[in-house]
């Protein structure tokens, strides 16, 4: 699926979802991690903050999110 993005100069470019995320400054791994956490019920704002910090410190946000979900499930029993 391709979407259209309009740049500052008014040019229109067709982009894939991955290209659009990169254009917005979001890595595909961070986006996937966000989906993992929010699908598990994690608050969206907190998920974004947590994963952005994980990425800034060199961690893979998607793997970090999967780890967090495992911990949350263990705590829920």
Order of alpha helices (4+ residues) and beta strands (2+ residues): beta-beta-alpha-alpha-alpha-alpha
